[in-house]
Amino acid sequence: MLFLKFLIAILPIIWLIVGLSKLKMQGYKACAITLGITLVLAIGFWKLNAVYAASAVLEGVLNALWPICLVIVAALFAYNLTLRTGAMDSIKRMLAGVSTDKRVLALIIGWGFGCFMEGMAGFGTAVAIPASMLAGIGLNPFAAVIACLVVNSTPTAFGSVGIPLVTLSSVTGVDSGTLAANTAIIEAILTFISPFIMVCIVGGGIKALRGAFAITLVSALSFVLPWYATATVVGAELPNIVGSICCMIFTVVAARILNKKPQDEYCIEAQDKGEASLSLGKGLQAWSTFILIFIMLMATSTLFPAINHLIAKYKTVMVVYAGEGGNKLSFSWINTPGVIIFVAAIIGGFIQGAKISTMLDVLVSTLKANWKTIVTICSVLATAKVMGYSGMISDIASFLVVTTGGAYPLISPLIGAIGGFVTGSGTSTCVLFGGLQAETARSLGLPEAWMAAANVLGGGIGKMISPQGIAIGASAISQSGSESKILGSMFKYFILYVVVSGIVCYLGTLFIR
């Protein structure tokens, strides 16, 4: 009977895999159908009351819109506004004017700036923007995309101002701060080695580390240390942003000291210094939106309790689910990253000379361009809520406990990786399998936060080979149609990361309780 329940419970997930990977359906269509299938099974097989099921869907949709979709739209609005004002062109010139060594440029743009974009916006921007920049200044386009896909795996957990972990918290009931600390621990090793792998990819092999090992070490440590400290002290929202800012600064300084005369085989054609140089004022103007976002998010965080407590009281808490055991939904009207990013983006837009009409046009175009993403996230989160309240996730977890037992932590990241492959999103992966991982952890007597962290780590790894992510990368280098070539090059890195993450996850369960 347990096996039968397991088979029926995973039907929505199987459909999602088939719909996205085999039938090549658009995400919002496949996820909407998934929700329909889940409702039929929950009501028909698990006997969930129809009114309860409808309220579960409503809870999922409300939770998706605020704060998840809010921060996505806000972050993309901020980025699109910098494109419209031309500030992003100035940022590109500043970054590309630092060095002629493609390994150094990969570290600054692909690693440092890429992690910054993941922390700010996520949803493909951390691959599309750095890859297009690296290809544009002379790196091999395919190497640029592959490198960016690899290093974007671990920052995914803290992407979009921490939305994957905030979402995971809402799904599992585990505090987001606790999740952030556990995620930093479980990802530390892979995060540290990522820039070394990036240098090897863009440099054509491990020999590329010769003459660049020291600067790569500086770049890795200057990201990982502040990233780890921020995750454990502040929470889920700022680790990528703080780590990437420190990383870019230290990598640029290290390049000036350690990379004065790069080897000729790794040099690209030098940029026009006149074009690359900007005055301090112009540079600050170009970066103003991102500087303001950083300052405002930091100022409203728990590091500044006076401000945090002042605005945190403006919230509404309610229970939407009509049945027993409904979760409380909390809507923070001011102290939420989406609102803060919107305010910072508007102020930054004014600094960069944008008119109100321009901002409204950018906002409308951002909404139009991302409505499918919003529908997808609403559908996936509603599906997860229905699966959770009906008992479907519990039945899946029970079967996995029986079949894998103590070895479950070894495959926990792989389950998350499957979600990342299917959805192309760390957030959606947390929604799909976060509850499953927490439920399984409880059944096995393992720490819930640790196993949930394994899920979000796996979600980022799965994005390496996600059809959506690869398509974004191919488009960024104007090579649409080359997705299979990129995918073929990604598998060895995907397998490496899955194996390492499984071992780390298993060993962690022996020490973390």
ABEGO torsion letter per residue (X at the ends): XAAAAAAAAAAAAAAAAAAAAAAGBBAAAAAAAAAAAAAAAAAAAAGBBAAAAAAAAAAAAAAAAOAAAAAAAAAAAAAAAAAAAGAAAAAAAAAAAABABAAAAAAAAAAAAAAAAAAAAEGGAAAAAAAAAAAAAGBBAAAAAAAAAAAAAAAAAABGGGAAAAAAAAAAGBBAAAAAAAAAAAAAAAAAAAAAAAAAAAAGEAAAABGAAAAAAAAAAAAAAAAAAAAAAAEAAAAAAAAAAAAAAAAAAAAAAAAABBBAAABBBBBBAAAABBBAAAAAAAAAAAAAAAAAAAAABAABAAAAAAAAABBBBBBABABBGBBBBBBBAABBAAAAAAAAAAAAAAAAGBBAAAAAAAAAAAAAAAAAAAAAAAAAAAAAAAAAAAGAAAAAAAAAAAAAEAAAAAAAAAAAAAAAAAAGBAAAAAAAAAAAAAAAAAAAGBBAAAAAAAAAAAAAAAAAABAAAAAAAAAAAGABGAAAAAAAAAAAAAAAAAAAAAAAAAAAAAABX
